[in-house]
Amino acid sequence: MEVPEPKILTVAEMRAERDRLVAEGKDLVFTNGCFDILHRGHVTYLTFARNQGDALVVALNTDASVKSNKGDDRPINGEEDRAYVLGSLRAVDYIVYFSDKEPKEIITQILPQVLVKGSDWAHYVSGREVVEANGGRVVLADMVAGKSTTGTIERIIQVYGKGKHE
């Protein structure tokens, strides 16, 4: 069975899709991130996010944005590969790329009814005021302990970085 191409939309296309969903009485859920090396924590998080409404849009950091946020060694996987993997998940309905350091501008343009962030961002949720001012809600998702991209990369370096598996 072939993996379907992800539903990648421009911001304008996503806004039109959001308007269609709202007209049908449905809630669009928004989240964002790098999603560089997909792991159990990501899948759990995205499933939780999708369950907060009727459709989930993931704003995916572009490669340049990931480098800016995470450093020159990231991303490990390019944006097209990350979008393809994300798009293969049942939880993800739409993907839009964004290149800003924070998602506030794209949230302002899309105006989702629900904004989901990981509980590790409880101190600051970019775009919270935009969503709440438009009658929406912000939901914090619990993180899966011990599951992170940084932890995965560190484990790979620990196992394969010592020349054992050349």
N, C-alpha and C positions, 0 to 999 in steps of 0.2 A: 504494500500500500504506500503510495507516494504521499509525502508530507505536503500539505497545501502551502502555497505561497502566502506569506503574511499579508494581512490587510493593512498596507501602509498607505496612509493618507497625508495630504498636506494639511496644514492647520485650517485653511479655508474649507477644505472638504470635510474635515472633522467637525468644524463648527456647523456646517450644513447637516451633517449626520446627527449631531447633538440636537439641533432644532427639530429634526424629524422625530427623534426619540421622545423629546419633550411633548411634541404634538400628539404622540401616541400614549402619553401619560407614563412614560418610562424614565428611569433615572440613569444618567451616565455617571460612572465612577471613573475617577482619574487617579493614576499614580505615576511615578516617574523613577528613573534610575539608570544605572549603567548596565546592570545585568550582564556582567562580563563573562564569568564562568558560572553558568546556571547550576544551582545545587538545590537540595531539599528545602532549605530555608526560603529560597526564591519561590519555588513552586507552592509551598505552603502559604506564603505571603500573597502571591497573586491569586490563589484560589480564595483566600479570605477576602481580598479586595473585590473580586468579581461577585462574591456573595452579598456585597453591600448594596447592590443595585441590579440593573437589568443588562448593562453592557459595560465592559471595561476597556478604557483606552490607556495604553502605556506610552508615556512620553519618554522616549529613549535618547539618552545622551549621545550626541555624535562623537566620533573618535576624537576630534579636537577638544570637545568639552570634557571628555574623560581624561585626556592628557592634562588639561588645565586643572581639573579637580583632584586627580589621583597621582599625577607625575608622569614623567616621560616613558616609563616602562609599561604603562597601561594605555589603552586596553590590550588585553591578551588576544581577544577576538575582535575583529572589525565590526563596524556597525551593521553591515549587511548580514554577516553571520549571526550576530546577536539578534537581529530582527527576525531572521529565519527561524531560529530556535524558539524565540518567544512566540512567534506566530503559530508554531506547531502545538502550543498549549491550548487546551479547551477553554481555559479561563480568560485568555486574551482575545478580545474582539477586534481591537484596532491598535495600530502603532503609529505614532507621529514622532519624527525626529525633532530634537531641540538642541541648540548649541549654547544657550546661556548657562551661566554658572548655577543659577537657581531657576526653578520653573514658574515663577510668579507671572511673567509676561505671557507664557503659553496658557496658563490657567486663566488669565484675564481674557484671552482671546477665545478659549473654548467654553468657559463658564460651566464646568461640570456641577452636578447637584451634590456629588459626594467626592471628597478628597481623602485618600487613604495614604498614610505614611507609617513607617515602622515606629514602634514605641521608643526606639533610640533617638528619634527626632522630636520627642515630646517637648523639649525646651524651645523649639522653633520649627514651625511648619510654614514654609514659604507658600504664600497664596491663601493662607487661612482666612485672612480678612476679606479677600475677594469672594471666596466661596460663601462665607457666612453672611456677607453683605447682600448676597443674591439669594438668601433663604436656604442655602445648602448647609451641609454638615461635614465636619472633619472627624475621621475615625482613625484611631491609632491601633495598629496591629501588633500583637505580641511577636517577638522574635523567637526563632528556633535556636535554643542554646547550642553553642558550639558549631554553628553553621554560618560561614561567611566566605566571601570570595578571598579576602586576605588570608584567612586561615587555610583555605584550600591551596592557595599559592605557596604559603609557607610550608605546608605538608609536602607538596611536590618538590620544593627545593630541598627539604630535609631528606626525602627519599632518593631523589634523582640527582640532586646537586652535588653529591659526594663521589660521583664517578662510578657508582656500583652498577649502573645499568646501561653502560655505553655499548 
